[in-house]
């Protein structure tokens, strides 16, 4: 059974403000659909530097052929994938989250 993929308002705002290409938007949508079927597809996000540590356990997945990555948590009880942050994958990770 597929999980529901929910995007937080901040993640949606980021996409609206920074994604101008239909091709890139389609890639993000494709990966959202993949996360619905495979919520553990991304890797655990556990950076070594304290400034980039997330406030909750999460995973991230880079969107190929785009400069973006999705950060999300999996709620097994609710069968949801909560995408709470979108970032430029090549950005400075010390200011992330």
Secondary structure by P-SEA (a helix, b strand, c coil): cbbbbbbcaaaaaaaaaccccaaaaaaaaaaaaaaaaccccccccccccccccccccbbbbbbccccccccccccccccbbbbcccccccccccccc
